[in-house]
Amino acid sequence: MFRIAWALSIAFVVCTAQAQTSSSADYTIKSLPLDFAVSINKDGDVAGSAGDQAAVYSQGQVVRLKTLPGYAALAATHIADNGYIVGYARTNNTTRTLFWLNATSNPIDIGVASDTADYIVPDSVNSQGVVVGSYYDSNSILHAFRWSPSGAVMKIDGILAVTQVVAVQPNSISE
């Protein structure tokens, strides 16, 4: 629920600061042509969705991301400062995590963290391409996962005796 509330707080605005000679800053609030926005990088690129397709708003344009054949209901969930993007695609009974090198590349299917994963959401990607997120298994238990371009999806919960784990912001994770 926190993630949804946070996403809605940035959903339709981009704030750009303009340096002033005093200690104050001016901000411009712009309406975005996205239905849902969840992440913004240092260049002001915004990841989210437009209709049922993952999209990135960049330099005044909406770029619809490519998807997997047969998949729809797609959303981009995070964009890194170097332009790496993560998101997901769904069919009626399957959710796949996708990774894009940039807004015009074909998606890389990260897959799921478990054969029993019912619902998987990538939460973040860093500039090295490391992705973290969460998924629900067939018993409705939430798990965290990690993926890197050099390896497979790895379940990362279970270190502590907790019932729910969400992994976010892999910026300090290295290979």
Summary of the structure (lengths in Angstrom):
residues: 175
radius of gyration: 16.7
end to end distance: 30.8
largest distance: 57.3
contacts: 525
relative contact order: 0.12
helix: 7%
strand: 42%
